[in-house]
Amino acid sequence: MLNGGDLNKSINRKKVVFLCTGNSCRNQMAEGFARHFGSAVFDVYSAGITPAGVNPLAVEVTARQLFT
């Protein structure tokens, strides 16, 4: 449950949406990087017109870039 301070922080956050037709790779990577580096400032989402689900290669490459 949000307390008053958390609610105010949530209201003031900017929303970022990475949008593509498939949301199959680059969007997912962009979302991962944005969540990692900007989660204190932004609510981050990715979406697609015909979403293909989570791409395991996008997850692997993003993790490799963030943690090496």
N, C-alpha and C positions, 0 to 999 in steps of 0.2 A: 504494500500500500504506500502511496506517495504521501510524504509529509508536505507542509507548505513550501519549504525551500525547494524540494525536488519538483514540485508542481510548477513553480515559477521557472526553474531551469528548463523544464520540458517545454513550456509555452514559448520561451524565448529562443529556442533552438531553430536553426534553419533546416529545411528539408532539402535533400539532394536526391534526385532520381536519375539514374542512368537508364536510358531507354533505347531499345533496338528492336528489330523485328523478331529475332529469335531468342535474345537473352541467353545465348549459349556459351559464350566464352569471354569476350572482352568486357562486357557489362559486368559479369560476375567478378572478374579480376579488378575492375575499377571500384566496384562496391567493396570488395575485400580491402583494397588499399585505403579507400576513404574511411571505412570503419576503423581500420588500424590507426591511421594518422589523424583522423578528425572526429572521432566518436565523442569527444568532449564538447564539440561545437555543433555538430550536424547529426540529424537523423538521416541515415543513408539507406537507399533502396535501389534495386534494379528491377526492371520489368521488360516484358516483350509482348508483342502482339500474338505470337504463337510460341510461348515459352517451351524450351526443350528440356527443362530440368537442370539440375546441377551437373556441370561438366567436371568429371574427376581430374582431367588434365589442367583445367583452369585453377582448381583448388591446389593441385600439386605445384604448379608454376608460381602461383601467388605465395604460397607458404615458403617455397624455396627462396624467392626474392626477399621476403620479409625477414627470414630467419637465417640468412647466410651472410 
